[in-house]
Amino acid sequence: MKKGKKILGLMIYEPPWQYYVKYKRFLYELKSPFLDSIDFFTDAKLSFAFEKLDKYGVVIFFYHDPLKQLYPEVYEYAKKVKNYCTKKGIIFINNPDALSLSQKSMQLSLLKNKKINVAKTYSFSNWNDFFADKGLKYPIFFRYDIGHDSLGEGCSEPFKSKKELNESKIWKNKKWNKRNHLEGIVAVEWIDTKGKDGFYRKYRMFVFGDLVIKGPLQISGDWFVHGNNALKNKSCRLEDKIFMKYNGLANLDNHIRWM
């Protein structure tokens, strides 16, 4: 960042559940000295005067993803902001093209291309096309392909066979309709990752270049693990504490590294 220049956090709106909104709130609540280095601006009308960016050394763009698929207007706007910053030598964080790569089927395809063992997916535009596929590998489950359904509201239970799937009439379920932040359906091969103790575990890690930052370990009796069904007892807290002490990926057990 250029010496003496501040950072701009550019937002489109401020949903209270988003991490960047919480980050902004925490900075103010803690009276953090970092507040002297950053400004936040909510550009609801996508009309920020680009010349005002010149006084900043870094611009961080905040919005939902996948950007291009769900929010094309915001995507085009973000591209213009990025192009302006590039021309002016301003560091731009959260590339709109990178923010468009989080579609479920796309992510699994990218991992597979890197020779990482992942579940097989079946993308389809309508249910007739799906049922016509002769190469389906059961068990499978369904979920929204685009957007983040962290509570699994649009996620089906696994189906063990085509007969079981046909009898369910799942394609008539209205929950698969397009929503504000969810779209498209993908069928995913279901792989049972239950531990010997009968519980499922979610090991969360965030990768920033060569840096890996771990998030809390979640343990649940449900195969679709999320915060609402995670166990919160003494044993789980201890296991989480042990997991968080590992230094990077190298020391993790092999089965954890593949989660």
Backbone as CSV, one residue per row, in Angstrom:
resi,resn,N_x,N_y,N_z,CA_x,CA_y,CA_z,C_x,C_y,C_z
1,MET,0.840,-1.196,0.000,0.000,0.000,0.000,0.872,1.242,0.000
2,LYS,0.471,2.245,-0.755,1.239,3.479,-0.824,1.220,4.183,0.528
3,LYS,2.399,4.669,0.926,2.545,5.297,2.228,1.590,6.490,2.375
4,GLY,0.896,6.522,3.517,0.008,7.635,3.812,-1.387,7.497,3.251
5,LYS,-1.621,6.480,2.415,-2.949,6.301,1.828,-3.754,5.267,2.612
6,LYS,-5.058,5.484,2.652,-5.928,4.618,3.435,-6.478,3.466,2.598
7,ILE,-7.203,2.594,3.293,-7.894,1.466,2.672,-9.377,1.829,2.562
8,LEU,-10.014,1.423,1.479,-11.459,1.610,1.334,-12.143,0.257,1.292
9,GLY,-13.105,0.061,2.195,-13.966,-1.117,2.146,-15.240,-0.729,1.420
10,LEU,-15.401,-1.216,0.190,-16.534,-0.817,-0.650,-17.613,-1.903,-0.598
11,MET,-18.779,-1.551,-0.053,-19.880,-2.485,0.107,-21.075,-2.039,-0.738
12,ILE,-21.960,-2.993,-1.051,-23.193,-2.667,-1.778,-24.348,-2.500,-0.802
13,TYR,-24.372,-3.302,0.226,-25.315,-3.123,1.334,-24.737,-3.810,2.556
14,GLU,-25.401,-3.697,3.691,-24.812,-4.187,4.936,-25.709,-5.199,5.649
15,PRO,-25.784,-6.433,5.139,-26.554,-7.458,5.853,-25.850,-7.816,7.163
16,PRO,-26.536,-7.795,8.296,-25.880,-7.962,9.604,-25.177,-9.302,9.783
17,TRP,-25.544,-10.328,8.971,-24.941,-11.646,9.126,-23.653,-11.810,8.334
18,GLN,-23.306,-10.840,7.474,-22.102,-10.973,6.662,-20.850,-10.669,7.476
19,TYR,-19.771,-11.414,7.202,-18.535,-11.279,7.976,-17.969,-9.871,7.922
20,TYR,-18.034,-9.210,6.753,-17.417,-7.890,6.640,-18.198,-6.826,7.384
21,VAL,-19.520,-7.027,7.512,-20.330,-6.089,8.304,-19.999,-6.253,9.786
22,LYS,-19.836,-7.510,10.213,-19.441,-7.767,11.600,-18.058,-7.196,11.874
23,TYR,-17.165,-7.333,10.898,-15.805,-6.807,11.039,-15.837,-5.293,11.259
24,LYS,-16.629,-4.616,10.447,-16.764,-3.168,10.596,-17.310,-2.816,11.980
25,ARG,-18.340,-3.545,12.411,-18.949,-3.270,13.710,-17.961,-3.493,14.858
26,PHE,-17.194,-4.595,14.755,-16.236,-4.896,15.814,-15.147,-3.824,15.913
27,LEU,-14.713,-3.304,14.762,-13.688,-2.258,14.777,-14.167,-1.043,15.567
28,TYR,-15.437,-0.679,15.347,-15.982,0.480,16.054,-16.217,0.168,17.531
29,GLU,-16.734,-1.030,17.817,-17.005,-1.397,19.206,-15.721,-1.460,20.028
30,LEU,-14.648,-1.927,19.406,-13.363,-2.063,20.100,-12.536,-0.785,20.055
31,LYS,-13.063,0.219,19.327,-12.311,1.467,19.139,-10.898,1.164,18.645
32,SER,-10.821,0.295,17.656,-9.537,-0.164,17.135,-8.753,0.976,16.483
33,PRO,-7.450,1.027,16.729,-6.620,2.046,16.063,-6.580,1.862,14.542
34,PHE,-6.953,0.669,14.067,-6.975,0.407,12.627,-8.035,1.253,11.916
35,LEU,-8.981,1.786,12.687,-10.015,2.644,12.098,-9.417,3.873,11.422
36,ASP,-8.238,4.277,11.877,-7.577,5.426,11.261,-7.042,5.097,9.871
37,SER,-6.994,3.783,9.539,-6.411,3.356,8.261,-7.441,2.921,7.238
38,ILE,-8.718,2.823,7.647,-9.726,2.289,6.729,-11.012,3.104,6.760
39,ASP,-11.606,3.279,5.584,-12.936,3.869,5.453,-13.874,2.801,4.895
40,PHE,-15.142,2.876,5.253,-16.154,1.996,4.682,-17.182,2.855,3.946
41,PHE,-17.598,2.383,2.776,-18.619,3.109,2.017,-19.621,2.112,1.457
42,THR,-20.908,2.379,1.683,-21.981,1.540,1.164,-22.556,2.178,-0.093
43,ASP,-22.320,1.520,-1.220,-22.697,2.076,-2.529,-23.923,1.340,-3.075
44,ALA,-25.079,1.598,-2.471,-26.301,0.881,-2.818,-26.743,1.115,-4.257
45,LYS,-26.413,2.266,-4.834,-26.859,2.603,-6.187,-25.811,2.308,-7.256
46,LEU,-24.692,1.684,-6.858,-23.611,1.366,-7.800,-23.188,2.616,-8.575
47,SER,-22.977,3.681,-7.831,-22.709,4.961,-8.495,-21.520,5.704,-7.878
48,PHE,-20.609,4.975,-7.272,-19.454,5.600,-6.627,-18.628,6.355,-7.668
49,ALA,-18.258,7.593,-7.362,-17.434,8.394,-8.276,-16.007,7.865,-8.243
50,PHE,-15.572,7.243,-9.325,-14.301,6.537,-9.335,-13.108,7.422,-8.987
51,GLU,-13.194,8.714,-9.328,-12.048,9.581,-9.037,-11.782,9.702,-7.534
52,LYS,-12.800,9.396,-6.718,-12.615,9.424,-5.265,-11.735,8.271,-4.790
53,LEU,-11.548,7.266,-5.650,-10.692,6.133,-5.299,-9.220,6.525,-5.286
54,ASP,-8.882,7.632,-5.936,-7.480,8.024,-6.090,-6.778,8.270,-4.756
55,LYS,-7.538,8.604,-3.725,-6.894,8.900,-2.437,-6.624,7.638,-1.614
56,TYR,-7.002,6.474,-2.159,-6.800,5.227,-1.434,-5.667,4.406,-2.046
57,GLY,-4.982,3.654,-1.200,-3.932,2.767,-1.680,-4.439,1.365,-1.926
58,VAL,-5.546,1.003,-1.257,-6.144,-0.327,-1.382,-7.658,-0.190,-1.404
59,VAL,-8.320,-0.930,-2.288,-9.779,-1.003,-2.313,-10.182,-2.463,-2.127
60,ILE,-11.019,-2.715,-1.126,-11.523,-4.070,-0.882,-12.998,-4.088,-1.250
61,PHE,-13.366,-4.944,-2.187,-14.762,-5.025,-2.631,-15.467,-6.156,-1.879
62,PHE,-16.625,-5.860,-1.294,-17.361,-6.848,-0.508,-18.741,-7.109,-1.118
63,TYR,-19.031,-8.373,-1.361,-20.386,-8.776,-1.741,-20.484,-10.296,-1.660
64,HIS,-21.661,-10.831,-2.024,-21.857,-12.278,-1.986,-21.219,-12.951,-3.207
65,ASP,-21.114,-14.252,-3.127,-20.620,-15.026,-4.266,-21.502,-16.272,-4.425
66,PRO,-21.453,-16.914,-5.620,-20.699,-16.554,-6.815,-21.294,-15.313,-7.484
67,LEU,-20.437,-14.373,-7.752,-20.864,-13.028,-8.145,-21.493,-12.981,-9.537
68,LYS,-20.804,-13.511,-10.535,-21.274,-13.391,-11.917,-22.578,-14.140,-12.145
69,GLN,-22.729,-15.312,-11.537,-23.915,-16.142,-11.776,-25.163,-15.579,-11.102
70,LEU,-25.035,-15.105,-9.866,-26.211,-14.660,-9.119,-26.460,-13.148,-9.200
71,TYR,-25.398,-12.386,-9.366,-25.530,-10.927,-9.301,-24.779,-10.275,-10.467
72,PRO,-25.220,-10.496,-11.698,-24.483,-10.006,-12.875,-24.290,-8.490,-12.896
73,GLU,-25.270,-7.740,-12.407,-25.144,-6.274,-12.413,-24.017,-5.838,-11.467
74,VAL,-23.977,-6.456,-10.291,-22.924,-6.128,-9.330,-21.569,-6.588,-9.862
75,TYR,-21.561,-7.723,-10.537,-20.321,-8.251,-11.132,-19.739,-7.247,-12.137
76,GLU,-20.573,-6.739,-13.030,-20.104,-5.779,-14.029,-19.583,-4.503,-13.372
77,TYR,-20.263,-4.073,-12.319,-19.835,-2.883,-11.589,-18.477,-3.116,-10.924
78,ALA,-18.322,-4.278,-10.290,-17.063,-4.608,-9.616,-15.907,-4.670,-10.609
79,LYS,-16.193,-5.168,-11.819,-15.156,-5.226,-12.855,-14.686,-3.814,-13.227
80,LYS,-15.624,-2.872,-13.309,-15.267,-1.494,-13.643,-14.412,-0.872,-12.538
81,VAL,-14.776,-1.149,-11.280,-13.986,-0.636,-10.152,-12.582,-1.226,-10.202
82,LYS,-12.499,-2.514,-10.434,-11.196,-3.187,-10.497,-10.337,-2.613,-11.633
83,ASN,-10.939,-2.445,-12.806,-10.189,-1.919,-13.957,-9.661,-0.513,-13.681
84,TYR,-10.483,0.300,-13.015,-10.039,1.652,-12.669,-8.854,1.598,-11.705
85,CYS,-8.962,0.729,-10.691,-7.890,0.595,-9.705,-6.595,0.110,-10.364
86,THR,-6.718,-0.851,-11.271,-5.545,-1.376,-11.970,-4.854,-0.272,-12.764
87,LYS,-5.648,0.541,-13.443,-5.106,1.640,-14.250,-4.404,2.682,-13.393
88,LYS,-4.911,2.871,-12.163,-4.366,3.895,-11.278,-3.301,3.350,-10.314
89,GLY,-3.025,2.063,-10.407,-2.018,1.484,-9.516,-2.511,1.281,-8.099
90,ILE,-3.821,1.167,-7.928,-4.430,0.940,-6.614,-4.618,-0.573,-6.421
91,ILE,-4.206,-1.082,-5.286,-4.382,-2.512,-5.010,-5.875,-2.808,-4.860
92,PHE,-6.354,-3.817,-5.586,-7.771,-4.204,-5.522,-7.867,-5.619,-4.956
93,ILE,-8.653,-5.785,-3.913,-8.809,-7.083,-3.248,-10.229,-7.600,-3.452
94,ASN,-10.339,-8.886,-3.717,-11.590,-9.601,-4.019,-11.952,-9.435,-5.499
95,ASN,-11.108,-10.013,-6.320,-11.306,-10.010,-7.775,-12.690,-10.563,-8.117
96,PRO,-13.509,-9.824,-8.878,-14.867,-10.299,-9.187,-14.893,-11.628,-9.945
97,ASP,-13.850,-11.923,-10.732,-13.807,-13.218,-11.419,-13.526,-14.340,-10.427
98,ALA,-12.659,-14.085,-9.475,-12.393,-15.084,-8.434,-13.642,-15.304,-7.582
99,LEU,-14.403,-14.225,-7.348,-15.632,-14.340,-6.564,-16.747,-15.044,-7.331
100,SER,-16.471,-15.428,-8.565,-17.472,-16.120,-9.388,-17.147,-17.601,-9.558
101,LEU,-16.168,-18.100,-8.823,-15.729,-19.494,-8.982,-16.264,-20.435,-7.901
102,SER,-17.163,-19.946,-7.059,-17.592,-20.764,-5.916,-18.845,-21.589,-6.182
103,GLN,-19.229,-21.744,-7.430,-20.337,-22.639,-7.770,-19.936,-24.064,-7.416
104,LYS,-20.820,-24.831,-6.778,-20.468,-26.149,-6.241,-19.847,-27.064,-7.290
105,SER,-20.540,-27.252,-8.423,-20.047,-28.158,-9.455,-18.731,-27.662,-10.041
106,MET,-18.583,-26.347,-10.145,-17.353,-25.768,-10.677,-16.177,-26.024,-9.734
107,GLN,-16.410,-25.837,-8.433,-15.356,-26.054,-7.447,-14.881,-27.512,-7.445
108,LEU,-15.829,-28.438,-7.469,-15.456,-29.854,-7.478,-14.719,-30.213,-8.761
109,SER,-15.101,-29.604,-9.870,-14.417,-29.849,-11.136,-12.978,-29.340,-11.089
110,LEU,-12.768,-28.161,-10.507,-11.428,-27.601,-10.382,-10.542,-28.487,-9.507
111,LEU,-11.107,-28.989,-8.417,-10.352,-29.882,-7.533,-10.012,-31.190,-8.239
112,LYS,-10.984,-31.722,-8.974,-10.764,-32.971,-9.706,-9.663,-32.813,-10.742
113,ASN,-9.627,-31.659,-11.413,-8.593,-31.399,-12.416,-7.200,-31.334,-11.804
114,LYS,-7.138,-31.080,-10.494,-5.859,-31.056,-9.779,-5.547,-32.409,-9.142
115,LYS,-6.292,-33.448,-9.604,-6.066,-34.823,-9.155,-6.428,-35.033,-7.682
116,ILE,-7.340,-34.221,-7.173,-7.828,-34.397,-5.809,-9.096,-35.237,-5.851
117,ASN,-9.172,-36.219,-4.994,-10.302,-37.138,-4.975,-11.549,-36.434,-4.433
118,VAL,-12.544,-36.233,-5.275,-13.760,-35.531,-4.863,-14.992,-36.337,-5.272
119,ALA,-16.120,-35.974,-4.694,-17.388,-36.625,-5.035,-17.782,-36.281,-6.473
120,LYS,-18.414,-37.237,-7.144,-18.887,-37.014,-8.511,-20.146,-36.158,-8.466
121,THR,-20.261,-35.222,-9.416,-21.442,-34.362,-9.478,-22.140,-34.509,-10.817
122,TYR,-23.446,-34.230,-10.829,-24.260,-34.275,-12.041,-25.029,-32.961,-12.126
123,SER,-24.603,-32.092,-13.020,-25.328,-30.838,-13.230,-26.379,-31.059,-14.311
124,PHE,-27.531,-30.462,-14.153,-28.597,-30.663,-15.135,-29.527,-29.458,-15.122
125,SER,-30.146,-29.209,-16.263,-31.026,-28.047,-16.391,-32.479,-28.380,-16.062
126,ASN,-32.853,-29.640,-16.193,-34.220,-30.041,-15.819,-34.210,-31.501,-15.377
127,TRP,-35.259,-31.903,-14.688,-35.310,-33.245,-14.093,-35.328,-34.348,-15.147
128,ASN,-35.942,-34.121,-16.301,-35.971,-35.147,-17.351,-34.568,-35.485,-17.832
129,ASP,-33.724,-34.449,-17.994,-32.335,-34.686,-18.386,-31.602,-35.498,-17.329
130,PHE,-31.902,-35.206,-16.080,-31.233,-35.922,-14.996,-31.598,-37.407,-15.012
131,PHE,-32.881,-37.698,-15.114,-33.315,-39.094,-15.060,-32.910,-39.878,-16.311
132,ALA,-32.575,-39.168,-17.374,-32.143,-39.845,-18.600,-30.690,-40.301,-18.513
133,ASP,-29.966,-39.801,-17.529,-28.548,-40.149,-17.379,-28.419,-41.590,-16.870
134,LYS,-27.770,-42.442,-17.660,-27.626,-43.854,-17.307,-26.408,-44.113,-16.412
135,GLY,-25.561,-43.083,-16.249,-24.320,-43.320,-15.511,-24.346,-42.817,-14.081
136,LEU,-25.537,-42.690,-13.509,-25.650,-42.189,-12.144,-25.064,-43.176,-11.149
137,LYS,-24.341,-42.641,-10.200,-23.728,-43.476,-9.178,-24.392,-43.182,-7.841
138,TYR,-25.090,-44.155,-7.298,-25.791,-43.977,-6.020,-24.892,-44.450,-4.880
139,PRO,-25.145,-43.916,-3.656,-26.172,-42.944,-3.272,-25.819,-41.521,-3.725
140,ILE,-26.852,-40.720,-3.896,-26.687,-39.325,-4.286,-27.612,-38.450,-3.444
141,PHE,-27.249,-37.175,-3.349,-28.154,-36.209,-2.720,-28.192,-34.966,-3.590
142,PHE,-29.153,-34.108,-3.353,-29.330,-32.898,-4.150,-29.145,-31.653,-3.288
143,ARG,-28.598,-30.613,-3.924,-28.487,-29.332,-3.239,-28.440,-28.222,-4.282
144,TYR,-28.614,-26.979,-3.822,-28.454,-25.855,-4.740,-27.008,-25.814,-5.230
145,ASP,-26.835,-25.552,-6.512,-25.497,-25.523,-7.098,-24.840,-24.157,-6.957
146,ILE,-25.645,-23.120,-6.904,-25.120,-21.755,-6.903,-25.596,-21.023,-5.642
147,GLY,-24.668,-20.512,-4.864,-25.006,-19.816,-3.626,-24.656,-20.652,-2.414
148,HIS,-24.783,-20.056,-1.239,-24.367,-20.705,0.004,-25.579,-21.021,0.875
149,ASP,-25.929,-22.282,0.917,-27.053,-22.759,1.724,-26.478,-23.426,2.963
150,SER,-25.916,-22.621,3.851,-25.141,-23.160,4.969,-25.958,-23.975,5.957
151,LEU,-27.267,-23.757,6.009,-28.109,-24.523,6.922,-28.739,-25.745,6.258
152,GLY,-28.457,-25.936,4.977,-28.964,-27.125,4.301,-30.449,-27.117,4.036
153,GLU,-31.062,-25.945,3.959,-32.507,-25.865,3.718,-32.879,-26.412,2.339
154,GLY,-31.966,-26.285,1.379,-32.209,-26.803,0.035,-31.408,-28.052,-0.234
155,CYS,-31.164,-28.839,0.796,-30.355,-30.052,0.646,-31.216,-31.271,0.976
156,SER,-31.194,-32.271,0.099,-32.006,-33.469,0.317,-31.220,-34.506,1.112
157,GLU,-31.940,-35.468,1.639,-31.285,-36.639,2.236,-30.742,-37.510,1.104
158,PRO,-29.751,-38.344,1.370,-29.215,-39.221,0.310,-30.234,-40.263,-0.148
159,PHE,-30.226,-40.538,-1.456,-31.057,-41.595,-2.026,-30.149,-42.761,-2.401
160,LYS,-30.498,-43.957,-1.941,-29.636,-45.123,-2.132,-29.815,-45.787,-3.491
161,SER,-30.920,-45.503,-4.169,-31.176,-46.157,-5.453,-32.118,-45.309,-6.298
162,LYS,-32.213,-45.650,-7.594,-33.117,-44.937,-8.474,-34.561,-45.184,-8.062
163,LYS,-34.852,-46.379,-7.604,-36.208,-46.704,-7.146,-36.601,-45.807,-5.970
164,GLU,-35.712,-45.660,-5.030,-35.981,-44.828,-3.860,-36.173,-43.369,-4.277
165,LEU,-35.392,-42.927,-5.256,-35.499,-41.562,-5.756,-36.829,-41.349,-6.471
166,ASN,-37.223,-42.301,-7.320,-38.484,-42.185,-8.051,-39.683,-42.111,-7.112
167,GLU,-39.630,-42.877,-6.049,-40.744,-42.925,-5.108,-40.860,-41.664,-4.259
168,SER,-39.783,-40.882,-4.204,-39.773,-39.702,-3.333,-40.523,-38.506,-3.929
169,LYS,-40.625,-38.441,-5.276,-41.244,-37.297,-5.965,-40.525,-35.992,-5.617
170,ILE,-39.231,-36.074,-5.439,-38.460,-34.911,-5.002,-38.547,-33.761,-5.995
171,TRP,-38.700,-34.074,-7.297,-38.720,-33.021,-8.314,-39.953,-32.127,-8.219
172,LYS,-40.942,-32.542,-7.430,-42.139,-31.722,-7.250,-42.028,-30.794,-6.041
173,ASN,-40.902,-30.884,-5.333,-40.737,-30.098,-4.126,-40.415,-28.644,-4.472
174,LYS,-41.205,-27.713,-3.973,-41.050,-26.294,-4.321,-39.791,-25.663,-3.722
175,LYS,-39.124,-26.366,-2.823,-37.940,-25.764,-2.208,-36.817,-25.558,-3.221
176,TRP,-36.913,-26.186,-4.389,-35.860,-26.037,-5.392,-36.064,-24.811,-6.275
177,ASN,-37.133,-24.047,-6.016,-37.326,-22.824,-6.785,-36.180,-21.845,-6.517
178,LYS,-35.895,-21.016,-7.484,-34.843,-20.006,-7.333,-35.176,-19.064,-6.183
179,ARG,-34.159,-18.745,-5.367,-34.331,-17.802,-4.265,-33.401,-16.607,-4.478
180,ASN,-33.421,-15.677,-3.545,-32.593,-14.475,-3.682,-31.112,-14.809,-3.836
181,HIS,-30.621,-15.756,-3.062,-29.193,-16.047,-3.058,-28.890,-17.507,-3.411
182,LEU,-29.861,-18.200,-3.994,-29.676,-19.613,-4.337,-30.303,-19.910,-5.694
183,GLU,-29.605,-20.763,-6.469,-30.115,-21.064,-7.803,-29.490,-22.367,-8.309
184,GLY,-30.195,-23.050,-9.204,-29.654,-24.246,-9.845,-29.616,-25.443,-8.900
185,ILE,-29.693,-26.628,-9.451,-29.642,-27.853,-8.655,-28.487,-28.707,-9.146
186,VAL,-27.806,-29.348,-8.226,-26.747,-30.282,-8.590,-26.941,-31.555,-7.768
187,ALA,-26.732,-32.700,-8.419,-26.750,-33.977,-7.716,-25.303,-34.323,-7.381
188,VAL,-25.074,-34.743,-6.152,-23.720,-35.024,-5.682,-23.656,-36.450,-5.137
189,GLU,-22.612,-37.162,-5.525,-22.384,-38.497,-4.970,-22.233,-38.376,-3.453
190,TRP,-22.977,-39.195,-2.715,-22.917,-39.151,-1.252,-21.873,-40.141,-0.753
191,ILE,-20.909,-39.632,0.005,-19.849,-40.475,0.564,-19.966,-40.434,2.080
192,ASP,-20.106,-41.579,2.688,-20.294,-41.640,4.135,-18.957,-41.415,4.845
193,THR,-18.847,-40.307,5.567,-17.608,-39.972,6.274,-17.762,-40.116,7.795
194,LYS,-18.721,-40.925,8.194,-18.971,-41.113,9.621,-17.742,-41.704,10.311
195,GLY,-17.400,-41.163,11.498,-16.286,-41.691,12.268,-16.663,-42.982,12.981
196,LYS,-15.686,-43.632,13.585,-15.938,-44.888,14.298,-16.880,-44.708,15.478
197,ASP,-16.959,-43.476,15.976,-17.846,-43.205,17.113,-19.265,-42.867,16.670
198,GLY,-19.522,-42.895,15.351,-20.869,-42.638,14.847,-21.167,-41.180,14.552
199,PHE,-20.170,-40.292,14.704,-20.386,-38.864,14.469,-19.654,-38.389,13.209
200,TYR,-20.173,-37.300,12.659,-19.567,-36.675,11.483,-18.820,-35.422,11.917
201,ARG,-17.739,-35.098,11.196,-16.903,-33.957,11.556,-16.655,-33.049,10.354
202,LYS,-16.685,-31.756,10.613,-16.344,-30.778,9.582,-15.082,-30.032,10.033
203,TYR,-14.014,-30.210,9.254,-12.756,-29.524,9.538,-12.667,-28.318,8.592
204,ARG,-12.710,-27.144,9.167,-12.757,-25.929,8.346,-11.379,-25.271,8.293
205,MET,-10.937,-24.947,7.068,-9.661,-24.269,6.893,-9.782,-23.209,5.810
206,PHE,-9.094,-22.109,6.009,-9.089,-21.009,5.044,-7.660,-20.849,4.522
207,VAL,-7.516,-20.869,3.202,-6.198,-20.820,2.586,-5.961,-19.442,1.973
208,PHE,-4.879,-18.794,2.397,-4.476,-17.493,1.864,-3.053,-17.643,1.324
209,GLY,-2.931,-17.993,0.044,-1.604,-18.254,-0.508,-1.005,-19.472,0.163
210,ASP,0.119,-19.292,0.840,0.768,-20.387,1.560,0.309,-20.473,3.016
211,LEU,-0.541,-19.566,3.424,-0.987,-19.525,4.814,-2.320,-20.249,4.978
212,VAL,-2.390,-21.143,5.962,-3.623,-21.873,6.260,-4.090,-21.475,7.654
213,ILE,-5.297,-20.917,7.730,-5.891,-20.541,9.014,-7.065,-21.477,9.283
214,LYS,-7.020,-22.122,10.427,-8.071,-23.085,10.743,-9.271,-22.429,11.427
215,GLY,-10.434,-22.931,11.095,-11.651,-22.515,11.768,-12.043,-23.606,12.751
216,PRO,-13.081,-23.383,13.557,-13.449,-24.368,14.572,-13.938,-25.678,13.973
217,LEU,-13.569,-26.773,14.630,-14.037,-28.107,14.263,-15.483,-28.267,14.726
218,GLN,-16.350,-28.782,13.846,-17.737,-29.032,14.214,-18.028,-30.530,14.148
219,ILE,-18.729,-31.046,15.154,-19.050,-32.470,15.262,-20.563,-32.607,15.392
220,SER,-21.141,-33.545,14.641,-22.598,-33.685,14.648,-22.999,-35.129,14.390
221,GLY,-24.196,-35.481,14.822,-24.760,-36.779,14.498,-25.407,-36.775,13.129
222,ASP,-25.556,-35.592,12.525,-26.135,-35.426,11.196,-25.007,-35.369,10.173
223,TRP,-25.175,-36.021,9.020,-24.106,-36.036,8.014,-23.882,-34.667,7.377
224,PHE,-24.935,-33.825,7.342,-24.795,-32.467,6.816,-24.496,-31.556,8.011
225,VAL,-23.230,-31.401,8.314,-22.811,-30.718,9.538,-22.849,-29.194,9.356
226,HIS,-23.479,-28.512,10.299,-23.448,-27.049,10.316,-23.630,-26.576,11.751
227,GLY,-23.531,-25.286,11.963,-23.552,-24.742,13.309,-24.794,-25.087,14.110
228,ASN,-25.947,-25.156,13.444,-27.196,-25.395,14.167,-27.341,-26.808,14.703
229,ASN,-26.645,-27.795,14.093,-26.782,-29.166,14.603,-25.490,-29.690,15.215
230,ALA,-24.479,-28.820,15.349,-23.205,-29.241,15.935,-23.346,-29.458,17.438
231,LEU,-22.658,-30.478,17.940,-22.671,-30.774,19.368,-21.774,-29.782,20.103
232,LYS,-22.183,-29.424,21.299,-21.420,-28.422,22.056,-21.140,-28.917,23.475
233,ASN,-20.663,-30.137,23.587,-20.359,-30.682,24.910,-18.863,-30.595,25.209
234,LYS,-18.467,-31.038,26.387,-17.077,-30.932,26.843,-16.130,-31.708,25.940
235,SER,-16.546,-32.907,25.533,-15.711,-33.749,24.680,-15.444,-33.079,23.330
236,CYS,-16.464,-32.474,22.746,-16.314,-31.802,21.455,-15.424,-30.574,21.574
237,ARG,-15.571,-29.845,22.659,-14.725,-28.660,22.865,-13.259,-29.057,23.003
238,LEU,-13.004,-30.179,23.679,-11.632,-30.655,23.839,-11.046,-31.069,22.491
239,GLU,-11.831,-31.796,21.673,-11.356,-32.219,20.356,-11.075,-31.007,19.464
240,ASP,-11.930,-30.007,19.565,-11.721,-28.777,18.795,-10.417,-28.099,19.233
241,LYS,-10.176,-28.065,20.536,-8.963,-27.435,21.073,-7.714,-28.143,20.570
242,ILE,-7.755,-29.480,20.523,-6.619,-30.260,20.035,-6.398,-29.992,18.547
243,PHE,-7.490,-29.984,17.769,-7.400,-29.723,16.329,-6.774,-28.361,16.051
244,MET,-7.181,-27.342,16.803,-6.698,-25.987,16.573,-5.215,-25.833,16.921
245,LYS,-4.665,-26.766,17.689,-3.253,-26.690,18.074,-2.323,-27.209,16.990
246,TYR,-2.855,-27.990,16.022,-2.013,-28.506,14.950,-1.400,-27.351,14.179
247,ASN,-0.157,-27.499,13.792,0.541,-26.458,13.036,0.439,-26.754,11.547
248,GLY,-0.525,-26.129,10.861,-0.685,-26.338,9.424,-1.251,-27.697,9.092
249,LEU,-1.110,-28.134,7.838,-1.685,-29.389,7.377,-0.760,-30.584,7.586
250,ALA,0.535,-30.330,7.655,1.505,-31.426,7.636,1.321,-32.417,8.781
251,ASN,0.915,-31.924,9.955,0.816,-32.793,11.121,-0.554,-33.445,11.298
252,LEU,-1.483,-33.147,10.395,-2.819,-33.712,10.523,-2.844,-35.156,10.042
253,ASP,-3.693,-35.954,10.668,-3.877,-37.325,10.214,-4.337,-37.312,8.765
254,ASN,-4.034,-38.360,8.032,-4.341,-38.410,6.606,-5.830,-38.240,6.322
255,HIS,-6.683,-38.871,7.130,-8.127,-38.785,6.861,-8.647,-37.368,7.078
256,ILE,-7.983,-36.597,7.965,-8.400,-35.221,8.185,-7.984,-34.357,7.001
257,ARG,-6.796,-34.589,6.459,-6.307,-33.785,5.340,-7.181,-33.949,4.109
258,TRP,-7.899,-35.070,4.018,-8.749,-35.310,2.845,-10.184,-34.850,3.061
259,MET,-10.506,-34.327,4.235,-11.866,-33.904,4.492,-12.180,-32.649,3.701
